[in-house]
Amino acid sequence: MNNLQFITHQTEKYSYVASAQMALEGGCRWIQLRMKDVTEEIFETTAAEVKMLCRHYGAAFIIDDNVMLAQRIEADGVHLGIHDMPVAEARKILGKGFIIGGTANTIDDICRLSRQGADYIGCGPYRFTTTKKNLAAILGINGYNDIIRQMREYGISLPLIAIGGIEYDDIEILLSTGVNGIALSSSVLNADDPVKEMRRIVELMNNKQQIL
């Protein structure tokens, strides 16, 4: 499981494909293509482009929400939100070869995803973020500390990826809670030089991994 994930986002300056390319150039090796409110045709065309980029860089390619598209274009996996298809149902469709992640905000969400056979959990939001609508309750550092403690009590060892408004200066304290990694979007794309910012984040993550 990659400890650094990039979630694509479209801005006034960058397209979904461009955002993925910059993250890959910066050294990220896990791309989740998240595209809301677009047609299936546009989603599939964009997914094909991003998949080619990921293959070129040797990165994992994950589709957000769309199980059938993930199967059709042979992505590496799919990430399912709380209100999307259940993980267990997606597993029946995709089989064991696909990575299936799920979104969580509470320990109850995590227990459910664990029972259903998720491969990893995207847990958040850490703080308020404008990249996602219908935001769940903000967790903050205390929220992650509580969730990690409860996961240990329940004997759940699924990789937990922190997500939601995370910036460079948040990374060390977040990793200190025991989360396995982080997912980023806006903090990279809003930087003056997104590729350089991603490289800075990759270096920090690699240094922390060596210490651990």
Protein Blocks (a to p, Z undefined) as FASTA:
>chain_A
ZZbdcdddddfkbcfklmmmmmmmnopacdcdddehiafklmmmmmmmmmmmmmmnopac
ddehilmlmmmnopabdcddfklccfklmmmmnommbccddddfbfklmmmmmmnopabd
cdddfbdcfkbghiacdfbjmlmmmmmmmmmmnopabdcddeehiafklmmmmmmnopab
dcdfklmmmpmblmlmmmmmmmmmmmmmmmZZ
